[in-house]
């Protein structure tokens, strides 16, 4: 074997080792496929893969669904940054009070860093300390302010390092009433609202994700964003990745996201819902 051939074989093996769901079985011609169908027909190990130069590689949008979940991270402290916006004006909000709470502190009676106030750019920063770097930090942030409906922001997996949170848009009571009317509902102040932002494996807003819940009832009104407007009759997220529910009973609601195309599980989260409050959460895919 020539030196050049040996190098190409090693490079191919390294590429394979770094790919999700890649098989290291010997293949002298390095030909696994001519179409994407050839890949899916190779078995469960190649689920979600696509044919690239005769080789089955993970489909970049959802390939991480088949990779193992990351278990270890930084012990901290590591920075968590929020950007707070007014939902109506789409502009930064100064003066919003934020409290970082551990998940077990359901009422946020003992916030981790006291009260942090958003600056003129709507920025809120926390330094998060993980009790165990293999488990990360689990918790939420409570947002409050004059004329604002309280907001609780959860993550759907433990924090294992620095995070830049996409803009969180806060609502006034009038904004909530307008949202409810848009989807044909009447907001019940004894119940809460859930707003989700779904992402794909490239960390981009995810279209085609269907949201399923456990802990809602017939009075709960689901909706998806469609060209910037909440729509009750849509069945999956559009390219904005937004979805939600109005009039969710207080307590715990379990949420799962599945691809509308093949029903693969994107992610899950258990959320706390409070009366007359909004619970926010990203839906980050498994394995990312």
ABEGO torsion letter per residue (X at the ends): XBAAAAAAAAAAAAAAAABBGBBABBBAAGBABABAAAAAAAEAAABGBBBBGGBBBBBAAAAAAABBBBABBBAOBBBBBBBBBBAAAGBBBBGBBBBBBBAABAAGABBAAEBBBBBAAGBBBBBBBBABAAAEBBEBBBBBBBGBBBBBBBBABBBAEBBBBBBBBBBBAAAAAAAAAAAGBBBBAABBBBBBBBBBAAGBBBBGBBBBBBGBBAABBBBBBBGGBBBAABABBBAAGBBBBBGBBBEBBBBBBBBAAAGBBABBBBBBBBBGBBBBBBBBBBGX
